[in-house]
Amino acid sequence: MRIVSPWDEMDFERLYKILRVAAEAVVRDAPQTFNMGCSAQDLAHETFSTFLDSPNALGWNPARGTIEKFLTAVLWRKARTHLRRHRKIGGSLDDPARPQFQAIAAGSVDAEVQFDNLRAKIYDAVGDDQELRDLIAASEQTSGQHNVNQELAEILGKPVSQIVNLKRRLLNNRKVARFLWPGKNDR
Amino acid sequence: MARKKRSLKRRPESELLARLFGSVTNLENEDLDTLYNAIAPLESAKSVVNILTSESEARYRGRRQPIPNHVQSIRTCKTLSLTEPAEATSRVQSMASAAAANPFFDQSDNSEPDARNVAELVDELDADSRERESVHPAARLAEKLLDHFGMADKPDVQALCRLLGLRVREKKFHSFAGILIRREHAASGIIGVNAAYDDVYKRFTVAHEIGHFLIPSDQKPETRCKAGLIECFSSKLDSPEIAANEFAAELVLPRKIAEKHFDLNRPSLSQIAQVAREFDTDLVVATQRYLVLTNQPCAMVWSERGRAAWSCATSSLPFELALGYLPATASMAGRLFAGKQVSAGMQEMGSHLWFDTSSAARIGSVFEESVAFPGTHNVLSLVWVPLDHIDPQEQELPHRGQREKTS
């Protein structure tokens, strides 16, 4: 009988991509580089390297959740440490140019207004592309949890494969990308 | 079924992405690729994993510890085809052999000069193919580097930096586009790129700075490059900048790959632009690549604020451009500067619009395609003289390599 290791079937490329996407989301409110030149990319690399450099894979136990969730939590903690340090060393408190990246309070009116503004900008960016406009409208009704593609497919009455393509088309729009990752795509 | 509107728990951008894609850890592979490509379009996840794994293995070896299973398993991972040796030492060996194969390698310190042997080598060099002679040594260095690291497709410049011990940082520089900083005798350094530019220009800038890092005749501790120096193929630049641009052009769009995508018999900026888009390269760089490869007599002219700044021609073009007088008002470039509309694609023009009177008298007509760059006062023109428009006697002029002119 062959003992199957949890690592045998692991897709490490996917794992890194998840960390890279998560890193971009976690430091969304921070400047492009923080804590003496660290970027979202560095954060993903640091997390992946920490995982590799640990002889016991940071003590991950497959019975307690996927490696993706485990390392995303590690990444989140690393980001928190970097951002705390950045607040301390990021410049003088009375410097008007000092970076401010305090997120707006969840559930506040400000957050609602900003969300509506963002949607309006994205509608504007996609122009007359009705399929993309429908996709954005449908996002209003999704739960954002599991099977989002299935939910969107039901709402729009399209197959899941088409939903995937629509989302790809949406993010390929440079204006949309600029609104979704403002610091990153500003040119 | 009516759905309940949820209250916002995240930033607006994160909220919208969550509603479209769901949780990051539950993403389908297609959705993950879509997001990853939007965030890091120029970064190959496969290369990064390979590099980080190699570095980690080297650290385990350095500590004389066994490499644990989860690191070893990356070597057998089905989705990652690992062709490069793992050890950090192999990186050093790679760099050493790349340097040995370096066409800039200075051999003047030979303690046993042998005139006859040297003469034989010179003869052998002279007998090299015409195509090889026309390639700049810096471009050959880039070619060897890509071969060495097995980068067969669109080269991942960021991955190459990591392999070479270079870090890339983006900063809002005010007076230059890129900078290379290194310590004396150190095999590492930092490349700073101006965050204000787009990803394509940044990619070329990083490649340009790698050129400064590797070209042995160019070993200053700090090299600052202004925007006008990067992506400029003028012979008036300092030779280190010319070499770094040639190096970078080969790195971002290798000739071996480019020649498969270009129609080398029908010069056209439209088809060059398509290849440029495919390889995340600017049109100027892709056009320079085209000129290196094609046998058609043509030239590109870069004009700024209504005046030709520099040009670059293929060796098969036996006539000189009247650069000091270009672009002519009636040419497409001249019309673009005048704010007029021009037709897309190559247009037939009188040869007097681009060449001096004596040359123009020997050419029937030329084809021109020009594009203006929105938001700037720059125009790029591609001028083509079809072979059947040139007197056969003119075509038999000796090969002169790719020529560059600056006004």
Interface residues (C-beta under 8 A of the other chain):
Chain A: S5 W7 D8 M10 D11 F12 E13 R14 Y16 K17 I18 R20 V21 A22 E24 A25 R28 D29 Q32 T33 G37 S39 A40 Q41 H45 F48 S49 F51 L52 D53 P55 N56 A57 T66 E68 K69 T72 A103 I104 A106 G107 A111 E112 Q114 F115 N117 L118 R119 I122 L135 S139 E140 Q141 T142 S143 G144 Q145 H146 N147 V148 N149 L152 V164 K167 R168 L170 L171 N172 A177 F179 L180 W181 P182 K184 R187
Chain B: R3 K5 R6 S7 L8 K9 R10 R11 P12 E13 S14 E15 L16 L17 A18 R19 L20 F21 G22 S23 V24 T25 N26 L27 E28 N29 E30 D31 L32 D33 T34 L35 Y36 N37 A38 I39 A40 E43 A45 K46 V48 V49 L52 T53 E55 S56 R59 Y60 Q65 P68 N69 H70 V71 S73 I74 T76 C77 T79 L80 R169 E170 K171 A195 A196 Y197 D198
